[in-house]
Amino acid sequence: MPDQATKQGHTRGMGELIDIAGKTTELAPFGNALAELARERPEIVGLTADMGRYSDILPFRDAHPDRYFNVGMAEQNLIAMAAGLAKSGKIAYCTTYSVFITRRAYDFVAIACAHSMANVKIFAGMPGLVNGYGATHQATEDINMMRGIADLTIIEPCDARELKQVVRAVADIPGTVYVRNLRGKVPVELPSDYRFTFGKAQVLRRGNGRTGIISTGYMTARALDAARSTEGDGFDTGVLHLSTLKPFDTTGVLDFAKDYDRLVVAENHKTTGGLATMVTEALYDAGMVKPLTRIGLADSFFECGSQEYLEQKYEVDLPRFERVIRGAA
């Protein structure tokens, strides 16, 4: 029997954490990084809409209880209060599930925050299929929605290492920032010398010019795993990681794309309106035509289940990446 702490493939209870087989993880990288940063930056405050435990902000609450606010299950109030604190000179980090931020508080993010260039940093938890609780809790169209708001920055980190760097970096990015947050035991996937650079796509792997994968979020880890697992069979795949989705690094994407015969775009999001759409727009505007395969989610609602089950069912798992690299799917 597998140990309960590492058992895969079952729908986990709210807040239940498991180890990920074969992966090094860090517990609550967002909350721990924020608690540390707040010791240096007294203007930082933290807010949540009754999702402290499930957004990993509790390390901040424990370290700075006088700067922590739980507004209850009211996302519009969360964003409005964060905007007010920001306008009074604070840097407001606020958290809840990404699906609630985007669908329920959209107007508040647009007008109270972005339109006012309010210094609000939204760490939106459990995006896409990271959340196994079905359509009511899965933000699978949030990038599409948020990229439509002017003066809003969008970031999707790959792993715990990058997420901690993003927590620090966004404090100095003017205006409102939307971050797709990873919670719990978050894998460490990127090399130790990796450094997040705001607004810049980063080439993580140079291939032989046949297949190049452009990815964001933890799908970059899948791309790297697939590139490594197939290289023994003669495939040498390039990987470009975009953690900053808005502003979009058009130059970085085009410089990468021109070196490959075919492209793959991978995202934990619907293939409409997200990264695949942004890449397609950039290629079209530049007059560059390439065969392009999209790995992502259909224009649909998705069922409940473990992350492993959902990734397999909706074909965003490692075997799908490997089939695409081999030209078999």
N, C-alpha and C positions, 0 to 999 in steps of 0.2 A: 504494500500500500504506500502511495506517495505521502510524504509529510504534508500535513495540512497547510503549512506555511508556503509550500511550493506547488501545491496542487493546481493544475491548470484546467481550463475548459469548463468551469462551473460559474454560474452567475453569482458574483460576489455580493454580499450584503452591503448596505449603505455604510461606507467607511471602512469596510474590510480590506486589509492590505495583504498582499502575498509577495513573496520573493519571485523573481523572474529567473527561471532556469538558465544558467550560463551567462547571466548578466550581473555586473556590479551595479548596485543601486545606492542612492542617497535618500534618506527620509526627509520629507518636507523641505526641499531646497528653497522654495519660494519664501516660506515663513522664516526660516533660519537666516537667509540672506537679508531679508527685510529687517529683522530684529537687529542684526549686526550693523546694517547701514544706518538705522535710526539712532544708534549711539553716536554717530558722527554728524547726523543731520537732524537737529531738534525740531525742524519745521515739518518733519514727516508725521502724518497721522494715518491710522489704518481703520478701515470700515468693512463691515460685511452685512449681508441681509440674511442673518440667521444661518449662515453656512460656514461658521468659523472652523469647525472640525473638518469639513469636507472641502475647504479651500486652502487648508494648510496655513492659515494666518495665526493660529494659536501661539506659535513661538513668539510672534510679535506681541500679542496680547499679554503673555506672561512676562515679557521683558519690559513692556511699556504700557501698563494697564491704564494710565491716565491719558493715553493718546489713542485708545482703542474704542470704537463705537460699533455696537450691534443695533441696527435700526429695525430689526425684525424682518418678517417675510414681506418686504415692500421695496421692490427693486427701483421703482421710480423715486422713492424717498432716498434710497441709497445714493443714487446718482445726483439728485438735487442737493443733498446735504454735502456730498463730496465737492460739488461745484462751489457751493457757498464757502466751505472751508478753504478751497483753493483761492477764491477771490479775496479771502482775508489774509493770504500770505502763506498758507500751508501747501505742502505737497501731499495730495490725498491719494493713497493707495486703497482701492476698494475691490472687494471680491464677492463673487457668488458663482453659480453655474453660468457658463457662457450663453446657454439657451435662454435664461431668464433676462440677462443683460440685453440681449439683442432683440428678442421678441416683445418683451414687456416694457422696456425702458428706452426704446429706440429714439423717440422724440427728445427725451431728456438728455441722452448722449449727444444728439445733434445740436440742440439749441443751448441747453444749460452749460454744456462742456465745450464741444468743438467750436461752435459759433463764437463762444466767448474766449476761446483759447485758454480755457481753465486748466490749471496744472493738475489734472486728474489722471491717474494711472490705473487703468482697469485691468485686473488680472482675472480673466474669464476662464473658469475652471471646466475641466472635463469636456473639451470640444469633440465633436464628431463621434466616432465609434469608441473613443476612450470611455464613454459612458454607456453602460449596458442596460439602461432602464427605458429603452424604447423612445418613440418619437417625441414624447412630452419632455424628455430630458436630454435629447441629443441635438446639439447645435451643428447641423450639417450644411447650413447655408449662411453661417454668420459672416464669413469673409466676404461673400457676395453682398450682404446687406451693409456691412461696415465700410467697405471700400467706396460706397456711394456717398459717404459723408465727407464733405470737404474739410481740410485742415485736421484730419484724423490720421494718426500714425498706427499702422498695424504690424505686429511682430508675432512670429510663431517659432519659438525655440525648438531645438531638436532634442535636447536631453538636460540632465541636471546641471552639467557643467555650463552649458550656454544659458540656461534659465537663471542661474545665480548672477551671471555677468549682466544679463538683461535687467534684472532687478535694480542693479546699481546704475546702469546706463540710462534708464528711462527717467531717472530723477533730474537729469540735465537736458532732456529733450523737451523743448518748449511745447506747451499745449497738452492736448489729451492723447493718450496712448492706449491702444487696445492690444492686450497680450493674451494669446491662447495659452493658458496655464496648464502645467502638468503637476499632478498632486500625488501624494503618497510616497511609495518607494519608486523613485524615478530613476531609470537606467542612466548610467554614464556611458556614452557612446562615442563622443568626439575625443580626439587625442588631447593629451595634457597641454600641448602648446597652442591649442585652438583659442582664438580671441574673437569675440563678437565685435563686429564693426558695423555701426549703424548705417543702414542704407546700402550696404555692399554685399553682393552675392559672392560666395567663396567656393573656389574649386577645391574639392576635397580629394579628388582622384582624377588623374589624367589617363584617359584610355588610348586606344589605338586608332580612334577616329571613326569606329564603326557605330557604336551605340553610346549616346550620352543621356544620362538621367538628370532631369531638373526637378528638385523636390523641396519640400518645406516640412517643418515640424518633425515628428518622430518618423515620418516616412523616409527621411534622409537616412536614418539608421537602417531601415529595411533595404534601401538602395545600396548602402555600403555592404551590408551582409550578403546581398545577392551578388554584388560585384565580386566579393571575395570567394563565395561558394562556387562561382562559375569559372573563375580564372584558370583553374586546373584543366578545364576542357577547351582551353584556347580562346576564351572570351576575355577581352580587356576593356572594361566599361568605365567611362568617365562619370563623375558625380558632381553636380553643381548644387550647392545648398543656398536657398534663399530664406533667411529668417526674417528679414525686413521685407514685407509684402507691399507696404505703402509708406514712403515713396518706393516705387518699383525701380530696380536697377536695370533699366533697359540695356544700357551699354554692356554690363556684365553678362547678361543673358545672350545678347547677340554675339559677343566675342566668343562665348562658349559654343553656341549653336553652330557657328560657321565651320567648326572643326570636326563635325560629326555627320555621318551619312544619314542617320535617323535619330530621332529624339523620343524620349519617354518623359512624361510629366506625371509626378506622383504627389498626391495630397490626401489628407484625412478630411475630406470635404467633398461636396458634390463637384462633378467635373464641369458643371456649368457655373460661371460667375466667379470662380476662384482662381487658383494659380494657373490651371490649364488655359483658361480664358485670357489671363494676362499675358502668358507666353505667346499664345496665338495672335493676340493683338499686336504684340511687339514685332513678331516675325512678319506679319502682314504689312504693317506700317513701313518696315524696312525693305519690303519686296523680297524677303527670303522665304523660299518654299522648301520644306523638309517633310518627309514622312514622320508622323507624330502619333504616338500611342498614349492614351490617357489612362492612368491607374488612379481610380478614385471612386466616388459613390454616385449612383444613378440619381435621377430626379425623382425621388421616392421618399416615403417614410420607412423606417427600419424597425425591426422587431427587437425584443429584449433578448439578452443573452450575454455570455462572457465575451470579453474582448477577443479572445482567441476564436471562439465560435463565429462571431460576427465577421471578423476579418476573413475567415475561410469562406463563409457563406457568400459574402459580397465581393470576394476576390480582390482583396487588398493586402494579402498576406505574402510571406516570403516566397512560397512556390509560384505565385502569380508573377512576381518580379523575375524569378529565374526563367519561367517560360517565355516571358517577353524578351529577355536578354538573348535567349536561344532562338528567338524568332518563331516560337511555337504558339504564341497567343497574341 
